[in-house]
Amino acid sequence: MKNLALVLITLFLFTSCKQDKIVASIQTKVLVKENVNAVLDHWHEAASKANFSDYFGVMDSISVFIGTDATENWNKKKFETYSKPHFDNGKAWNFKVLERNLYISDSRDFAWFDENLDTKRGTFRGSGVLEKKGNQWKIKHYVLSVPIPNDNMNEVVRITHKNDSIFRSQFK
């Protein structure tokens, strides 16, 4: 009888500790998501206010920004060079998040996301990866794209065919 009581107490303690760990894990993931969302929101806000240092301060030193044009695959330094005149003129870009899906690694030091954005040119899509370095989240990779409805794809291909052919010729 003593052994049964000991087994039950041990089982109760084990399951209680495990449940606490699960709850703590969920709470930690929620907090991490809140932090990453805040970083991304701040990043977009910095662009809307043409705040060069805040905008590029969120990007990792070895980050990549891929724009909507096939030639726009920039490391941070090249992206800064491209962007600086826009920021200096006080007219960077203003992206408002319509929706964002955010995912966190089990180790809680990587996050990836996709977002639909309201821009002056219509709906754009962004996706990217962040890494936690020390106590800061840094954008490692960001891709900006324009979603094209499938029913309009042939029309878009006709419009972009010439430039696409020129771009692809450099890889032959």
PyMOL commands that set and color helices and strands:
alter all, ss='L'
color gray80, all
select helices_A, chain A and resi 2-48+52-57+76-88+150-169
alter helices_A, ss='H'
color red, helices_A
select strands_A, chain A and resi 59-66+73-75+96-104+110-119+122-133+136-145
alter strands_A, ss='S'
color yellow, strands_A
deselect
rebuild
show_as cartoon
